[in-house]
Amino acid sequence: MQDILELIKGFTIEDKVLLEKEIEKETLLYRAKQLDNKVKTNSISMEEIVDEVKAVRKSGVNGK
């Protein structure tokens, strides 16, 4: 791994940007799964969300 890092240090900035984009593509699914594991599931229904939005709108909290 250290050899690879030393090699990359010799790249031009353009090559480093290209490498970064390729690594992002290769690791996107992995990072998405990691994020999904960190996000807690909720038990709020769509109906509860709609009711809450309606209540806030009625209360005038949004400045109207």
C-alpha positions as CSV (number, residue, x, y, z in Angstrom):
1,M,0.0,0.0,0.0
2,Q,2.8,2.4,0.9
3,D,4.3,1.9,-2.6
4,I,1.0,2.9,-4.2
5,L,0.8,6.0,-2.1
6,E,4.3,7.0,-3.1
7,L,3.4,6.4,-6.7
8,I,0.3,8.6,-6.4
9,K,2.3,11.4,-4.9
10,G,4.1,11.6,-8.2
11,F,0.9,12.0,-10.2
12,T,-0.2,15.4,-11.7
13,I,-3.1,17.0,-10.0
14,E,-5.3,16.2,-13.1
15,D,-4.4,12.5,-12.7
16,K,-5.1,12.6,-9.0
17,V,-8.6,14.1,-9.7
18,L,-9.3,11.4,-12.2
19,L,-8.2,8.7,-9.8
20,E,-10.4,10.3,-7.1
21,K,-13.4,10.1,-9.3
22,E,-12.7,6.5,-10.2
23,I,-12.3,5.6,-6.5
24,E,-15.6,7.3,-5.7
25,K,-17.4,5.3,-8.4
26,E,-15.8,2.0,-7.1
27,T,-16.7,2.7,-3.5
28,L,-20.2,4.3,-3.9
29,L,-22.1,1.2,-3.1
30,Y,-20.0,0.4,-0.1
31,R,-20.4,3.9,1.3
32,A,-24.1,3.9,0.7
33,K,-24.4,0.6,2.6
34,Q,-22.4,2.0,5.5
35,L,-24.6,5.1,5.6
36,D,-27.7,2.9,5.5
37,N,-26.5,1.0,8.5
38,K,-26.0,4.2,10.5
39,V,-29.4,5.7,9.8
40,K,-32.0,4.6,12.3
41,T,-35.3,3.4,10.9
42,N,-38.4,5.3,12.0
43,S,-42.0,4.3,12.6
44,I,-43.6,7.5,11.4
45,S,-46.3,7.0,8.8
46,M,-46.9,9.2,5.9
47,E,-50.2,10.2,7.4
48,E,-48.5,11.4,10.6
49,I,-46.1,13.5,8.5
50,V,-48.9,15.1,6.6
51,D,-50.8,15.8,9.8
52,E,-47.8,17.4,11.3
53,V,-47.2,19.6,8.2
54,K,-50.8,20.7,8.2
55,A,-50.6,21.6,11.9
56,V,-47.5,23.7,11.4
57,R,-49.0,25.4,8.5
58,K,-52.1,26.2,10.5
59,S,-50.1,27.6,13.4
60,G,-48.4,30.1,11.2
61,V,-44.9,29.1,12.2
62,N,-43.6,29.5,8.7
63,G,-44.2,33.2,8.7
64,K,-47.5,33.4,6.8
